[in-house]
């Protein structure tokens, strides 16, 4: 007997696909609101209007579901980063890539994502989602960051090592983490710079657009890396 489909009931595959998307959407929303720590699979399935068994069917575990929700947002950014890095390396070959070019390839996709026609609500959601990656126990963060950014960090650390010849790999890695910290601060909330002559208590500020912020971030990070990584940088810092 051939299957009979009700005009009001989608095929099973469509139902499965819809359930999977609702689980991903629910996980993303709850991650942005509450962070990774303490978020239960039952809360995610309740928010999605799905069952725990459905979550296990589609993802296998809570951690796999949360990782899939984060990857859905982060993978396009990572692909764009690697594409920009490859373009810059091709232009620079056989010479070492410029430090500013490597940093811009890493930072630019984040700002492109934030200006892709999304509403202010979506931007705030993306900022909260990113912030949750840095608001968790260190042992959990280390594993998750490796899954989300492992290839990207490895590729960019090698590119930075070429742009900064002779600098030990561990120092390059430290400088990279400092630059990432600056990036996270700039995109994790509204950036409002108050002029020094503004009256006390006045909310007026100087709002920077994304293009200006990106240029400042690249210049700031490149100058900081050169200052920290140049020979004698530590000794000079101790004398300040």
N, C-alpha and C positions, 0 to 999 in steps of 0.2 A: 504494500500500500504506500502510495507516495505521500510525503508529508503535506499537511494542510496548514497554511500560514494565515493567521488572522490579519485582516487589514490594519488592525490597531496594535498588533504585536510585532516588533521587529524580529528578524531572524536571530538565532542563538549567537552567531558570531558578532552581530551588531550589538547585542546585549552585553556580551563579554567585553567588547571594545569600549563601550560606554562605561561599564563598571570600572575598567582599568583606568580610564581617563579621570573618572570621578575620584578614585583613590589617589591618583597622582595630584590632582588639584587640591584635594583635602589635605594631603600631607604637606604640600607646599604652603598652603595658607596657615596651617597650624605651626609649621616650622618658623615661618616669618613672625607669627604672633608670640610663640612660646619658646622657641629654640629646641635643640635636640634633647637636652637633658630632661628626663622625666616624662617625655611624650610617649604614650602607650599606643599599641596597635589598636586596641579597642576604641580609644578616642578617635583615631583616624577613621576607622570603619564606621563609627557612629556618625561622624561629621559627613562622611561620603554617602551615607544611606546604604551601606553594603555590609556584608557579613565578614567575620574574621576568616572564615574558610575561603571566601572569595579572595581576600588579600593573600592568603597562603597559596592559593591556586595561581594567582598572577605573578607573585613576587617571591614566595618562599619564606620570607621572614620580614619583620619590621625593619631591620637595618637595610635590607635589600630594597624595600619600598622607599625609605627615606633617601637612600643613595640615588635611586632612579629619579625621584622628584628633583633632587639637586642637579643631577646630570642634565636633565631636560633644559634647565636654565643655563648651565655653565658650559656645556659642550660647544654650543655655537660660538661663544666667546673664545674658548680655547682654540677652536679651528681657525678662527680669524687671526688670533695671535700667531699661530704657527705659519699661516699663509703670509702674513706681513713680515715675519722674521725671515722666511725663505726668500721673499722678494728682495729684502735688504741685503741678505748674504749673497745673492746672485749679482746684485749691482756692485757689491764691494769686492767680490772675488777678483784676484787671489789675495787682496789686502784684507786686513782685519776690519770688521764692521765698526762704524763709529758708535761710541757708547750711547749717544743720544738717540741714534736710530734703533738700537736694540731696546732701549727703554720705551720709546714711543710705540714700537710694535707690541710691547706687553701692555701698556696702559690704554692705547687708543680704543681697542674694542670695547672696553668697559664704558667709555664715554659715548661711543656710537650706540651701544645698546640702550643707554639711558635716554638718547634723543631720537629713538626710532618711532616717533609719532605716538608714544604712550601718554596716557593721562597722568596728572599729578598723583592720583591714587596708585596707579601701577608703579610709578617711580618710588613712592614711599614703600610699597610692598617689596620691590627689588632690593632697596636699601636694607630693610629689616631681614630679608632672606640672607643677604650677604653677611650682615652682622652676626647672625646666629652661628655662622661657621667659626667665629672667633670667640664665642661665648660658651665654651664647653670644657670639660676636663681635658688636661693636656694629653693624656693617653688616648682619649677618644678622638681629639682633634688631629693628632699625628696620623692615625690610621686613615681618617676620613680625608684629610688634606692630600695624603699620598694617592688615594683612589681618584680624587677629583682633579688634582693638579700635578701629579707625579711626572708625567711626560713633559708637560709644559715647563715646569721648574727645571728639570734636567736639561732640556734644550736651551732654555734661556741662560742658565748658569754657564753652560759651555760657550754660548755666544758672548757672554760678558767676560769670560776668561780670555777669549780671543781679543776682545776690545781692551782688556786690561792685562797685557802680557806680563808674566813674571809675578803676578799676585797669587798667593796660595789659594787653593780652591775653597778652603773653609772660610777665608776672609771674604772671598767673592760671595759665598752663600750668605754670610752675615750682612753684607752690604745690600744684597737682594732683599733680605727680610726687612731691613730698615726702609727700603723703597716701597715695599708692599704695605708696610704699616702706614706710611704717608698716604698712599693711594686709598686704603680703607677709610682713613679718617676723612678724606675729602669727599668720598661718595656715600658715607654712611649717614649723612644728614645735611640740612641746609647749611651752606657756607655763607656767612654774613660777616663782613669786615667793617667795623665801626670806625669812622674817622676820629683822629685824636681830639679834634676840636668839637666833637658832638656834645651837646648838653647832657649832663648826667641824667640817666633814666630814659633818654630818648631812644626809640627803637630804630631810627633811621640807620641804614647801613649801605655798604657798597657790595652789591651782589655781582659775583663773577659768573660769566657764561661758561659753558663746558669747554669751549675752545681755549679760552684764556686759562682756565684751570688746568687743562692738559698741558699747555705750554709751560706753565709755572711748575707743574709736577715734574716734567721731564728735566727742566733746567735745574731745579732744586735737587733732584735725585742724582743727576750726573755730577753736579758740583760736590755734593756730599760724598759720593763714592770716591771721587778723585782725592778729596781731602783725607778721608779715612784710610784709603788704601795706598796712598803714596808712601814711599820709604820714610820712616821717621814720624809718621802720622801719629802714632800712639805717644811717642815721647813728647811731641809738640803739644798734644792734647793735655798731658799731665802738667805742663808748665803753665797752662792758662789759669 
